[in-house]
Amino acid sequence: MSRPPLRQTSRTTAEVIRAVTRRFQRAKLHYGHGTETPQDEAAWLVSHVLRIAPNRLAQRLDKPVTPSRIKIIDALASERIKTHKPLAYLLKEAWFAGRPFYVDERVIVPRSLTGEFILECFQPWIDAKRVSRILDLCTGSGCMAIACAQAFPKARVEAADVSIEALAVARLNIKRHRLGRRVQLLRSDLFQALKGKRYDVIATNPPYVTRAEMKSLPREYRYEPELALISGRDGLDAIKRILAEAPEHLTFGGILVGEVGNSAITLQKKFPSVPFVWLTTSTGDESVFLLTAEELQRHHDAFTRAG
Ligand SMILES: C[S@@+](CC[C@H](N)C(=O)[O-])C[C@H]1O[C@@H](n2cnc3c(N)ncnc32)[C@H](O)[C@@H]1O
């Protein structure tokens, strides 16, 4: 059955958002790549085409949208529905920690819950004033490294990834945010190329999906690089290596902040004696852990045996 197109006469922003929302609802899309609901996704699409930050959309809900813009919105909505491609890839843009980032299929769509804790400068876990070196391990689009550089204006940030394609995208974002002097990109298989380097904060959102889980994920996830998602049979291959090697790369009093999504339960079960601090996001999620350099050192044998 063909879908009813949006009427291409002048309509208010609110009306256009409602029309796109209805189309998305009927299409039964999957959300989770920057938005959680059809309405939020419609609002994001419309704000992008109107070239306004999503958080400013409320101020222009009663303003008219021109027919030519409605046509563009309609075409993008149709493509989202037809392909199930995440909207960020269609727009070549995603929002993270309140800022826009360039994205394409070489990187996952930024959505890390760690963003909330970066904005809070990881309080109360570290004295923000003493943070001078930060590592974003598995940087992808560079979103966490850039958010860290903005949250800690005096710190130098290194951003590492094994994927040359991802690093090329991160480079574009560093340039976009004019942080070339403070954010350095490195190609590294986890800590391999970082020998001898120490950081006050290591933040990481590594791959953590199991191969079995990957098969059951909605179509939207198939557009993302497998390297960014899958991490062995239990989803913990990368994080186990990170836990084993992190103490060598943290300063005294430093912290490791790691995101493990649904693998949080498996991780805690694997290391029952480790006092992971599960940070709670504003939506109640607990999939980001924090460990101090001292705790990582104390449990080093357990991590090395598993890594
Ligand atoms: C879940 S994505 C996170 C990207 C970004 N930090 C974010 O939050 O949007 C994981 C990233 O880890 C990278 N990666 C996978 N295996 C790696 C490895 N062994 N060493 C370094 N990076 C790796 C992938 O290329 C991907 O960019």
Ligand as a Chemical Component Dictionary entry (heavy atoms), coordinates in Angstrom:
data_LIG
# 
_chem_comp.id                   LIG 
_chem_comp.type                 NON-POLYMER 
_chem_comp.pdbx_formal_charge   0 
_chem_comp.three_letter_code    LIG 
# 
loop_
_chem_comp_atom.comp_id 
_chem_comp_atom.atom_id 
_chem_comp_atom.alt_atom_id 
_chem_comp_atom.type_symbol 
_chem_comp_atom.charge 
_chem_comp_atom.model_Cartn_x 
_chem_comp_atom.model_Cartn_y 
_chem_comp_atom.model_Cartn_z 
_chem_comp_atom.pdbx_ordinal 
LIG C1  C1  C 0  30.929 0.866  20.365 1  
LIG S1  S1  S 1  32.008 1.743  19.236 2  
LIG C2  C2  C 0  32.213 3.218  20.181 3  
LIG C3  C3  C 0  32.547 4.423  19.379 4  
LIG C4  C4  C 0  32.478 5.741  20.156 5  
LIG N1  N1  N 0  33.333 5.733  21.327 6  
LIG C5  C5  C 0  31.056 6.051  20.562 7  
LIG O1  O1  O 0  30.731 5.977  21.765 8  
LIG O2  O2  O -1 30.237 6.340  19.682 9  
LIG C6  C6  C 0  33.480 0.838  19.455 10 
LIG C7  C7  C 0  34.699 1.318  18.680 11 
LIG O3  O3  O 0  35.778 0.447  19.042 12 
LIG C8  C8  C 0  36.591 0.239  17.923 13 
LIG N2  N2  N 0  37.345 -1.000 18.168 14 
LIG C9  C9  C 0  36.941 -2.281 18.045 15 
LIG N3  N3  N 0  37.918 -3.128 18.399 16 
LIG C10 C10 C 0  38.971 -2.349 18.762 17 
LIG C11 C11 C 0  40.282 -2.643 19.216 18 
LIG N4  N4  N 0  40.708 -3.901 19.377 19 
LIG N5  N5  N 0  41.101 -1.615 19.505 20 
LIG C12 C12 C 0  40.688 -0.331 19.344 21 
LIG N6  N6  N 0  39.472 0.007  18.906 22 
LIG C13 C13 C 0  38.609 -1.002 18.627 23 
LIG C14 C14 C 0  35.647 0.194  16.763 24 
LIG O4  O4  O 0  36.321 0.497  15.557 25 
LIG C15 C15 C 0  34.611 1.246  17.172 26 
LIG O5  O5  O 0  34.920 2.490  16.612 27 
# 
loop_
_chem_comp_bond.comp_id 
_chem_comp_bond.atom_id_1 
_chem_comp_bond.atom_id_2 
_chem_comp_bond.value_order 
_chem_comp_bond.pdbx_ordinal 
LIG C1  S1  SING 1  
LIG S1  C2  SING 2  
LIG S1  C6  SING 3  
LIG C2  C3  SING 4  
LIG C3  C4  SING 5  
LIG C4  N1  SING 6  
LIG C4  C5  SING 7  
LIG C5  O1  DOUB 8  
LIG C5  O2  SING 9  
LIG C6  C7  SING 10 
LIG C7  O3  SING 11 
LIG C7  C15 SING 12 
LIG O3  C8  SING 13 
LIG C8  N2  SING 14 
LIG C8  C14 SING 15 
LIG N2  C9  SING 16 
LIG N2  C13 SING 17 
LIG C9  N3  DOUB 18 
LIG N3  C10 SING 19 
LIG C10 C11 SING 20 
LIG C10 C13 DOUB 21 
LIG C11 N4  SING 22 
LIG C11 N5  DOUB 23 
LIG N5  C12 SING 24 
LIG C12 N6  DOUB 25 
LIG N6  C13 SING 26 
LIG C14 O4  SING 27 
LIG C14 C15 SING 28 
LIG C15 O5  SING 29 
# 
